[in-house]
Each structure stands twice: as structure tokens, then as C-alpha cells.
Amino acid sequence: MSAVASPPPSLEARIHGLLPALSPAQARIAAEVLRDPAAVAGSTIGQLAARCGTSLPSVTRFCLALGLSGYAELRLTLAAESGRTSLSWERGTGSEVGPDDSLDDVLRTLLRADTRALEDTVASLDVDALGRAVRAISDARRIDLYAVAGSAAVAEDLRLRLHRIGRGASTWSDVHTALASSALLGTGDVAIGISHSGETLEVLEPVIRAGRQGATTVAITNYPRSPLARAAEIVLVTAARDVTFRTGGLSGRHAQMIVLDALYLGVAQRDYPSAERAFDATADAVADHRRRS
């Protein structure tokens, strides 16, 4: 049976991923597109440039940054995507939590944000890059994971999962120990940096050092033009949106986890019998410590 292809990533997801790297003029265009995509779809390039206080070439460069051929393709894509909902992207994704929202509204907002993050991450993920990362981890002599704060919990989860199938890895959240470990990596090793923003120095610095030592470097970030993405050999991009009081929050964590789960399962698949034996052995080792009714 042939695999079912994932739908292409939404234009909204691509815009949010590029926001930190856009020029001020392009950022104004992005804000207008996100605010009212249907109106932009019905506007000429001159009308959009005037509303955003920018030039026609800036609009064209914005389109090219999104991987589009030009403004005509932007309008066609916007018409197709905004036509699926009567709401603007900003309202439709429920990215904001107001002071007067009920707890029911808050829960629905979180559900929309997290569901959208997972769907857009799967749609936009580079499967070829994922496969290269799986092969590198599977064949690695040593595996280092660098992450801090909330991303550190996600990194630790991957470390434990890999350990269950016989693939030892180390998680480093302190920059001093991370740099010391990265200095000892080399060819045949893998360094994985996890950062929602892609700008966390405590993650970026050891990844750069590991790369200089000859290790294969993997970045997991929400922003494809971030410093971490530029520093890594393999880049796996999530597509989460921030919610009020929740910058880099659980939707970002969930998006990271689906990428890491795919890495873990891909590694397990490459040597299924060995992974199965290791998993069964570790499960058996703790079986007596499970409370029985």
C-alpha cells in the first residue's frame, strides 16, 4: 500500500515561521496577510503595498521569501486557504486569550492551537531531513541532546525512549557541561539542539562546537531562519504558534514531541529485532515494581 501524502504546509504556518527573519517592511505585509487574508487575496499588489506603507518590490520579496513565484501565486493561495473558513487566520486559530474569556473558551483556544501546531508540523516537516537524522542517530557512536527550560523536558523524554531500545544518549541543559561534552564529539557522533526560538545561546553554542568537531548536527526549532537552524547540518522545523502568556508553550512542546517521537520510532524501525529485545528487557526489569490490584 502506498503511503498517504501529507497536505502541504499552510501559508499561515510558513509566514509565522519566517516572522523573526523578515525585514520591518515585510513584517508589516505579513501582519496584514495574517489579519485579513481574504482582503489581501482580493487586492492588487499596489493596494497591498499602500496599506502596508511599503513598496511593490517589498511585496514581491515577501512572496519570494515564502517560496512563491510572485504576488499572483500569493493571491491564489490566499483565496484557496481563506476560503475554507469565514474567519481570519488571527481569529480562526484562537491564538489570543483575553482577560474576560471563560475557562471553556480558554480550553477551546488551547485545543485549536495545539491541534493546529501538530497538523502544520506534520505537513511542513522535511521527511528527507527526518530520514537523514534517523540514520545518523541509529549509526551514532555518541548522541548528545542540548536543551534548556521547557525544551529540556522534551529532550529528556527522547533520551529515555532511546535508552529503552538500547541507544544511549546524554541530555545537557547546563551550558558549561554541554560545551564540555560537545568538545569531545567527533565524526560518527550526533549533536541535537532543541530550541523553540532557535536563538537560545546555551543550545546554539554546543551545537556549533560539535559541528566544528565533525559531529552531525541536528536542529529542532520553530524558525527555519534562526541561528540554530543556520548552524545545523540537518534542520527539523516545527510549526507552533504562541498563545497569550504561553510563548514557546505546550503547543510548541507538543510539536517538538511529535518530531522526536518520529525520530525515536524511525531509529527503532531500523533495527527492529534489537530494539524489541531491548524494550522487552527493560520492561521486564521493572515489572515487579508495578503495583498489582
VMD Tcl script that draws the C-alpha trace (Angstrom):
set ca {
  {0.00 0.00 0.00}
  {1.40 3.40 -0.95}
  {1.87 5.99 1.77}
  {-0.70 8.77 2.04}
  {0.99 12.08 1.29}
  {0.67 14.82 3.90}
  {-1.08 18.01 2.78}
  {1.28 20.89 2.02}
  {2.03 23.25 4.92}
  {-0.40 26.14 5.21}
  {0.71 29.58 4.10}
  {-0.07 30.82 7.59}
  {2.40 28.34 9.10}
  {5.09 29.43 6.66}
  {4.52 33.10 7.47}
  {4.75 32.54 11.22}
  {7.93 30.52 10.78}
  {9.57 33.38 8.88}
  {8.37 36.29 11.04}
  {11.56 36.75 13.10}
  {13.68 36.91 9.94}
  {11.54 39.38 7.99}
  {12.51 42.99 7.42}
  {10.26 45.66 9.04}
  {8.54 46.29 5.70}
  {7.96 42.58 5.09}
  {6.75 42.13 8.68}
  {4.04 44.75 8.05}
  {2.96 42.84 4.95}
  {2.90 39.59 6.94}
  {0.77 41.20 9.66}
  {-1.74 42.41 7.06}
  {-1.92 38.99 5.39}
  {-2.49 37.30 8.75}
  {-5.07 39.88 9.81}
  {-7.28 39.62 6.72}
  {-6.14 37.04 4.14}
  {-9.38 37.25 2.16}
  {-8.99 41.01 1.68}
  {-5.39 40.60 0.56}
  {-6.48 37.92 -1.90}
  {-8.80 40.48 -3.47}
  {-6.24 43.29 -3.56}
  {-3.79 44.33 -6.23}
  {-0.11 44.41 -5.36}
  {-0.27 48.21 -5.34}
  {-3.21 48.27 -2.93}
  {-1.46 45.94 -0.51}
  {1.77 47.94 -0.68}
  {-0.15 51.15 0.05}
  {-1.99 49.65 3.04}
  {1.30 48.43 4.49}
  {3.20 51.63 3.77}
  {5.78 49.84 1.68}
  {6.87 49.36 -1.93}
  {5.91 46.91 -4.67}
  {9.39 45.28 -4.65}
  {9.00 44.64 -0.88}
  {5.75 42.78 -1.54}
  {7.46 40.74 -4.24}
  {10.38 39.91 -1.94}
  {7.90 38.85 0.74}
  {6.28 36.43 -1.73}
  {9.66 35.00 -2.74}
  {10.63 34.53 0.92}
  {7.55 32.31 1.28}
  {8.69 30.18 -1.65}
  {6.08 31.60 -4.01}
  {6.71 32.68 -7.59}
  {5.21 36.12 -7.03}
  {2.16 38.09 -5.95}
  {-0.20 36.25 -8.30}
  {0.56 32.94 -6.58}
  {0.16 34.59 -3.16}
  {-3.34 35.76 -4.09}
  {-4.33 32.35 -5.44}
  {-3.03 30.57 -2.34}
  {-4.74 33.04 0.00}
  {-8.02 32.70 -1.84}
  {-7.88 28.92 -1.56}
  {-6.89 28.83 2.12}
  {-9.01 31.67 3.47}
  {-11.99 30.29 1.56}
  {-12.02 27.27 3.88}
  {-13.10 29.42 6.83}
  {-15.18 32.55 7.32}
  {-12.77 33.76 9.99}
  {-9.45 35.48 9.60}
  {-6.40 33.41 10.44}
  {-5.76 35.50 13.54}
  {-9.23 34.84 14.94}
  {-9.68 31.38 13.48}
  {-6.64 29.88 15.17}
  {-7.65 31.28 18.55}
  {-4.18 32.49 19.35}
  {-5.24 35.06 21.93}
  {-6.67 34.57 25.41}
  {-8.46 37.65 26.72}
  {-8.98 38.65 30.36}
  {-12.74 38.06 30.10}
  {-12.61 34.67 28.38}
  {-14.28 31.81 30.23}
  {-12.30 28.70 31.12}
  {-14.27 26.87 28.46}
  {-13.09 29.43 25.89}
  {-9.51 29.08 27.15}
  {-9.66 25.29 26.78}
  {-11.03 25.57 23.25}
  {-8.34 28.09 22.35}
  {-5.63 25.76 23.63}
  {-7.13 22.80 21.77}
  {-7.20 24.74 18.48}
  {-3.64 25.98 18.93}
  {-2.24 22.55 19.82}
  {-4.15 20.70 17.09}
  {-3.06 23.26 14.51}
  {0.55 23.02 15.70}
  {0.61 19.25 15.21}
  {-1.11 19.37 11.82}
  {1.13 22.13 10.47}
  {4.27 20.48 11.85}
  {3.50 17.19 10.13}
  {2.59 18.99 6.91}
  {5.73 21.12 6.82}
  {8.29 18.62 8.12}
  {11.07 17.72 5.68}
  {10.77 13.93 5.58}
  {14.11 13.55 3.79}
  {15.82 15.50 6.57}
  {13.98 13.38 9.13}
  {15.30 10.24 7.46}
  {18.86 11.57 7.48}
  {18.54 12.35 11.18}
  {17.20 8.86 11.89}
  {20.13 7.23 10.07}
  {22.65 9.44 11.84}
  {21.21 8.68 15.29}
  {20.91 4.97 14.53}
  {24.56 4.73 13.48}
  {25.95 7.15 16.06}
  {28.74 6.32 18.48}
  {27.56 9.06 20.86}
  {24.36 11.12 20.97}
  {24.19 14.49 22.73}
  {20.97 16.41 23.33}
  {21.16 20.13 24.17}
  {18.09 21.94 25.51}
  {17.06 24.24 28.35}
  {13.84 25.16 30.18}
  {10.73 23.54 28.69}
  {12.61 22.01 25.78}
  {14.86 20.19 28.25}
  {11.91 18.05 29.39}
  {11.25 17.07 25.78}
  {14.93 16.23 25.26}
  {14.94 14.09 28.39}
  {11.91 12.19 27.12}
  {13.76 11.34 23.91}
  {16.83 10.27 25.90}
  {14.74 7.86 27.95}
  {12.99 6.47 24.88}
  {16.28 5.86 23.10}
  {17.67 4.21 26.25}
  {14.72 1.77 26.27}
  {15.77 0.47 22.84}
  {19.46 0.27 23.62}
  {20.59 3.60 22.19}
  {22.43 5.53 24.90}
  {22.20 9.32 24.78}
  {23.07 12.22 27.10}
  {20.98 15.30 27.84}
  {22.75 18.55 28.71}
  {20.88 21.63 29.95}
  {23.80 23.42 31.62}
  {25.89 25.34 29.10}
  {29.21 24.53 30.76}
  {28.66 20.76 30.75}
  {27.10 20.96 27.29}
  {30.15 22.71 25.87}
  {32.49 20.27 27.61}
  {30.62 17.32 26.15}
  {30.43 18.84 22.66}
  {34.21 19.34 22.69}
  {34.65 15.56 22.89}
  {32.36 14.71 19.99}
  {33.66 13.89 16.54}
  {32.91 12.14 13.30}
  {30.27 9.47 13.79}
  {28.63 11.30 16.71}
  {25.35 13.25 16.70}
  {24.51 16.53 18.47}
  {20.84 17.50 18.66}
  {19.86 21.04 19.65}
  {16.25 21.72 20.65}
  {15.05 25.32 20.90}
  {11.64 26.73 20.00}
  {13.07 30.15 19.13}
  {16.32 28.80 17.71}
  {18.10 31.66 19.47}
  {18.99 30.09 22.84}
  {22.74 30.53 23.24}
  {23.00 27.62 25.70}
  {21.80 25.37 22.87}
  {23.39 27.14 19.92}
  {26.96 27.24 21.25}
  {27.41 23.49 21.89}
  {25.79 22.67 18.54}
  {28.27 24.93 16.75}
  {31.20 23.42 18.66}
  {30.01 19.86 17.97}
  {29.79 20.66 14.26}
  {33.33 22.01 14.27}
  {34.46 18.75 15.85}
  {32.96 16.79 12.95}
  {29.73 15.58 14.59}
  {26.46 15.51 12.66}
  {24.32 18.35 14.00}
  {20.52 18.36 14.12}
  {18.34 21.39 14.94}
  {14.74 21.16 16.09}
  {13.25 24.65 16.05}
  {10.12 26.57 15.14}
  {12.01 29.06 12.97}
  {13.81 27.87 9.81}
  {15.95 31.02 9.53}
  {17.00 31.12 13.18}
  {20.68 30.98 14.23}
  {20.25 27.36 15.37}
  {18.78 26.33 12.02}
  {21.61 28.05 10.16}
  {24.22 26.33 12.34}
  {22.92 22.77 11.98}
  {23.52 20.27 9.20}
  {20.00 18.82 9.48}
  {17.03 21.04 10.33}
  {13.64 19.78 11.51}
  {11.11 22.60 11.76}
  {8.03 22.66 13.97}
  {5.06 24.93 13.26}
  {3.57 26.02 16.59}
  {2.01 29.39 17.33}
  {2.33 31.23 20.62}
  {-0.75 31.88 22.75}
  {-1.07 34.70 25.28}
  {1.14 34.04 28.34}
  {2.37 30.91 26.59}
  {5.35 31.88 24.42}
  {7.07 28.65 23.44}
  {4.34 26.92 25.44}
  {2.83 23.47 25.33}
  {1.77 23.72 21.69}
  {5.46 24.20 20.90}
  {6.34 21.31 23.18}
  {3.75 19.07 21.53}
  {5.10 19.96 18.10}
  {8.62 19.13 19.28}
  {7.42 15.83 20.74}
  {5.83 14.62 17.51}
  {9.14 15.25 15.72}
  {11.10 13.46 18.46}
  {8.62 10.58 18.50}
  {9.14 10.19 14.76}
  {12.91 10.16 15.30}
  {12.61 7.54 18.05}
  {10.30 5.26 16.06}
  {12.45 5.65 12.96}
  {15.53 4.54 14.90}
  {13.62 1.59 16.38}
  {12.45 0.54 12.91}
  {15.98 0.44 11.51}
  {16.92 -2.45 13.82}
  {13.53 -3.71 14.90}
  {14.58 -7.08 16.42}
  {17.29 -5.47 18.55}
  {15.00 -2.63 19.64}
  {12.25 -5.08 20.53}
  {14.61 -7.21 22.65}
  {15.91 -4.14 24.48}
  {12.41 -2.79 25.07}
  {11.19 -6.13 26.42}
  {14.24 -6.47 28.68}
  {13.77 -3.01 30.18}
  {10.04 -3.60 30.68}
  {10.76 -6.92 32.40}
  {13.34 -5.28 34.69}
  {10.75 -3.00 36.29}
  {7.77 -5.36 36.12}
  {7.98 -6.28 39.81}
  {7.76 -2.62 40.78}
  {4.34 -2.12 39.20}
  {1.53 -2.20 41.71}
  {-0.90 -5.03 41.10}
  {-4.54 -4.96 42.15}
}
mol new
graphics top color blue
foreach p $ca { graphics top sphere $p radius 0.5 }
foreach p [lrange $ca 0 end-1] q [lrange $ca 1 end] { graphics top cylinder $p $q radius 0.2 }
display resetview
